[in-house]
């Protein structure tokens, strides 16, 4: 992986970013080295500099948390499309730009990246929970849903439409947390082995949806287009904080990459690790920029985040 950046900012710089966000207009990463948005900006600028055609760009997942400088993208692209699974704050972001970018940004909310809505998964899942369906029946339904969802075309109207596709921390948000939260309210009615059977099936469906999502990203690209993704890989806490100390002690790019990927395998969130590895295998090594940094979302939430900028293989 080329152009690896040793991008782990000191905690006082992360805290400064949080205070800056809270007390002034958003710094999209053009002023302060070491902020979360700085590294995202580098991934985006790297891709923009290599694109032959700059017409349309799509951002999946960025409308709510504002990782991407959407008004800034309108300076390079004729149209910026933003998609979210929920409502977002695009109007607020555009307002901070003085409204100059509003005519070139299109926002779509309540988008289903998985195809589960098309097969009425959530309605059936909720009904089975309410009716205390047997664990074996629920597990069979969940596993079958992976095949049914895969057969459905997601976002077909936007296939091969974009010069640049950007995915903002979507892998860890796909389906799984919501499904587990729903199940938690009913878990007491099942035996331990039944709970494990259901959770294993949910995990298998999650894994299938993660790789399907990667294929979706690539399907949206025009020929010669580029794709950018990043994801929170490891949530840092007292049990793994020493990871950073070990990383700081390494001197070469190869050492740091090997160290990070061992850490991802040992401590990483499963959906993020699978999404990153599967995506890496589909990207051209010679076109990649790989970056990794620490993101302090709040005083209680600190993550190691990793991302790619690259073109697909072939």
Secondary structure, 3 states (H helix, E strand, C coil): CCCCEEECCCHHHHHHHHHHHHHCCCCCCCCCCCCHHHHHHHHHHHHHHHCCCCCEEEEECCCCCCCCCHHHHCCCCCEEEEECCCCCCHHHHHHHCCCCCHHHEEEECCCCCCCCHHHCHHHHHHHHHHCCCCHHHHHHHHHHHHHHHHHCCCCHHHCCCEEEEEEECCHHHCCHHHHHHHHHCCHHHCCHHHHHHHHHHHHHHHHHHHHHHHHHHHHCEEEEEEEEEEEEEEECCCCCCHHHHHHHCCCCHHHHHHHHHHHHHHHCCHHHHHHHHHHHHCECHHHCEEEEEEEEEECCEEEEEEEEEECECC
